[in-house]
Amino acid sequence: MMRTSLLGLCLACAANAATANSYQPADILDWEQRDFADPTEYSLVKRDGQTWLQADCVNGASALYLQQDIDLRQSPVLQWQWAVRGVFSDIDEQSKAGDDYPVRLYVVKDGGLLRWRTRAVNYVWSSTEPRMSNWPNAFAGQARMLALQSGSTGGWQVNTEQRNVREDFIALHGEEVDQIDGLAIMTDCDNSGQPIQGWYGPIRWLPATSSSTLR
């Protein structure tokens, strides 16, 4: 689920200068929450000795987002952990009726007063789309979806992801972006009506010591 207003999260207030390059689950829980349907419930849990941000979704759609300037010339690589224990069944994620994800992380480039120039890249754990496929969001074409993982065995599955956000903006939007204005996580299930759980671990920005692009 992606509303056009979600792309404009950074328009609500002036962006803050980046003061940190890493966020623990407890930090993410303190990000501002925006509800687009019934709330997704976010809480901290311990699993295998690690703290996770757990998302419990029942007809919900809530984003936790941070409005912050990130200089992609200095720290273009985004690294994070996420986990699922299942995905949605029989949905079309390229349609509005199927635009739900057990875990997603997205980055936003604010278009300012020119809202149509706002761009976003959504990294998702897809239920049905092939890994590394991409497509425009069903609700807002300025957002591109990129499936980093696809499907689930139904057991506890953890993945560490690493993406060069600057390179992904070029690949997905054809634009070279020096700065983004915010990032967010969201677990949503309101369109499919199927309850789901997802988990988020630490998120951090890294210098361009390694490159990760579409492949």
N, C-alpha and C positions, 0 to 999 in steps of 0.2 A: 504494500500500500504506500503510495506516494502522492501527496497533494501538492499542487503548485506552491502553496504557502510554505511547504516544507523546504523548498528550494530557497525561500527568502528568509530563512531563520536569522541570517546575519544582518538583516535590514532593521531589526527591532531596536538595536542600540549600537553605539560605536564599538568597533572591534578593539579588543585589548591586545597590547603587545605581548608576545609569547614570553612567559617567564619560566616555563618548564617544558621539557621535551619528553616527559614520561608520565603516565597516568595509571595508578593502581585501581583495582576494582572499587575500592572505597572512594577514590577520587571521582570515578565515573558516576557512582551513585549520587554524588552531589551536583552533577550537571543539571541544567534546567530541563524539566520535563514538559513535553508538548504532547497532549492527547488528541488523537484524531478519531477515536471511537471510545469504547470502554477502555479504561487504563490497563496497560500491561503492568504487572506487578514485578518490580525489581527489588532484589534483596541480596545480601552477602551470605555465602555459604562456604563451608570448608569441605574439600574433597581431595583425598590423597595428599593431605598435608598442605594444600594450596587454597588460597582464598579466591573465589570466583564470584562474579556478578551473575546471579541467576535471574532469568526472565521467565515468568509464568504468564501464559497468554490464554485467555478464554474470551473470544470475540473482541479482543483488544487490539489496539494500535497506539503505542506510545514511543516517542523518541526521547532519548537523553542526549542533549547536545551541548557543545562548548563553542562559544563564540570567541575565537582567538586567531590572531594573525600568525601564520606559519610561513617562514621564508623557505621556499623550496629550493632556492639556490644554495642554502646552507644545509638543510635537512630534508631532502626530497624523499627519503625512504621511510615508509610506514611499516612497522612490525607489530603484530598482535597475536594473541591466542583466542580461539573460540572453540566451542564444543557443542555437539548435538547428541541426542539419544533417539532421534527419529526425525522424519521430514513429513511433508504433506503428501497426500495421495490424490491422484486424478485431478490435478489442477493444471491450468495453462498460465504460466507466469508472465507471459507476454500480453495477457488480457487483464482488464480491471478486476474481473471476478476471481482471478488467480494470483493477484499481486501480493502474496504473503511470503515471508521468509522466517525460518526459525532463528537465524542470526543474520544480521547485516551490519556493515560499517560503511559510512559514506563521508566523503569530503566535499566541501562546497566552495566555489569561487563566486563571490557576491558580485552581481551586476550593478549594484548601487541603484540609482534612480532608473536605470535602464534594466528593468526586471527581466526582460526577455533575454538579456545577455548573461544572466546567472547560469552557471554550469555546475553539475555535480557528477561525481563518479560513485556508484554504489557497488561495493564489494559484497557479494552474497554467497551464502551456502544454499545452492539451488536444490529444489526437490526433484525437478524433471529435466531441466536444461543441461546440455553437455558441459562438462568442465571446460573452462576457458572460452565459452561462448559469450557473446555480448549482444545487447538489444536495447532499444529505447524504453524508458519506463512508460507503462500504460497510462499513467495519469499526467506525466509531464515529460515531454520529449527532450527537454534540456538536461535530463538526468539519464546517464547511461548505466546499465546494469552489467556487471562482469561476474560470472560464476567462477569462483575460485575452487569450490568443492561442489560435488553433485551426488545426491542420494545418500543413503545411510543403511547400515546393516541392522539398525534398531538397537545397537548397544552403545555404550558410552564412547564417543569418538572425539578426540582432541586434535586440532591442527594448529601449527604455528605458520602464520602467513607473513610474507614480506613483499611489498610492492613499491616500485619507484613511481610515486604519484605524479611527478612531473612528466615522466614518459607516458604514463597512462592517459593523462589529459591530452597529450599530443596524439596518441594512438586512437583514442575514443572520440575526441572533440575536434581534432585538427588544430589545436591551439597550444601555444607555448605559454605556460602559466608560471610566473615567478613567486606567486604567493596565493595561498588559500586563506579563507576567512573563518572556517569552522569545520568541525567534524562531529559525528554523532554515531550512536548505535541505536538499533531498533529491532525488536522482535514483534511481529504483527501477525494476526490470524483472523482478522475481522471479515475479510472477503471470502475466505474458504469456509469459515465457521468451524474449523478443526482446532481443538486445543493443542498447544505445543509448548515445549520448554526449550530454552537455549541458555548458553553460558558464555561469558566474556571474561578473559583474563587481562593481563597488563597490555597496555598500548604504549608505544614509544616511537619517536621520530629519530632517525639516524642519518648521518652524513652519507654521501654517495660513494661509499667504499665498495658497494656492490650494486648491481643493476638487476631489476626484475621487471620485465615487460611482457606484453602479450606474446604467447608462444603457442 
